[in-house]
Amino acid sequence: MKRFACRPYVKALVLSCALSVATVSPRAATLPLADGFVGELQQYRVREKESLVEIARKFDLGFNAIVAANPGIDPFIPKAGTHITIPTAWILPAVSMRPAIVINIPEFRLYYYPKGSAGKVITFPLGIGDEGRDTPLGKYRVIEKIAKPAWYVPESIRAKESRLPKVVPPGPDNPMGSHALRLSRDGVLIHGTNRPWGIGRRSSHGCLRLYPEDIASLFQLVPRGMLVVIVNQPIKVGAKGERVFVEAHRYKRAESTVGQAMHLLADRNLLVRTDFAKLIRAMEEKKGVPVDISLGPVRQMPQILPACWPPSPPRPSP
């Protein structure tokens, strides 16, 4: 049995929707790219006794994403009948390397660009390392794929939680879930979880966690040797036709400012088309969705999802 652990300092589909779910989990969906954008915002009406935690998993979102997109709504006891925004639209991270897995820490999200799939991307939400256990940024490779991993508990963790054994075998009590991808940085893994409510939160000892159904899909698709690029991009900007958009995430205040957004817009020659009042408001709200900051009337995000989104059958509740 391979020995590895999540150490304290660590922490879509190119395939057609017509493919058999026996080949690829229905959890993943074909997401064509359009000028660096993917997806579209959706609306949803909260049902009786339904929380935003359950709704997030239903739409393959993390807790942080659905809460940020719906400020003022109780995430645990929302009023039945409330209309909420489903933030299934993204500006892609500014990383040009392909094929690769790109992980943007501030948005708690993974983007997978498979080989030979120009114009397509697979994307999943993540749980990341808690404060002080940040995932290291940089470029790595997938060096090992492990099904039914055991968790060899680091001594630093056992020192704080003495009830933990030295080894947690595969099964429902294993925080690594059913599958793991080991990276070339010692102690860094992308794996599943037995605590799905931690997706979209700082919930791990440093590794990167996916919903159980998502890691199963990713595990099937990713080959050994795949490049993994981990970045810190709390602000993303883009243009669709004459419209300018910004997507801002709440992460570290010093890294998510109006000034930084202006620098990114200037680098792409988009400042002359930007309404600064709209930019300031978007940066204050930080809803984690693409916001139109163009001069002139606001328009909705362009629809670029195929008819098969969201995929069937419905995603499970936590």
Beta strands, then each sheet from edge to edge (+ up, - down):
strand 1: 31-32
strand 2: 37-39
strand 3: 42-45
strand 4: 83-86
strand 5: 89-91
strand 6: 100-104
strand 7: 109-113
strand 8: 120-125
strand 9: 128-129
strand 10: 138-147
strand 11: 151-152
strand 12: 167-168
strand 13: 179-183
strand 14: 189-191
strand 15: 202-204
strand 16: 208-209
strand 17: 227-231
strand 18: 235-240
strand 19: 243-248
strand 20: 291-292
sheet 1: 1+ 8- 7+ 6- 17- 10+ 13- 14+ 16+
sheet 2: 2+ 5-
sheet 3: 3+ 4-
sheet 4: 9+ 15+
sheet 5: 11+ 12-
sheet 6: 18+ 19- 20+
end
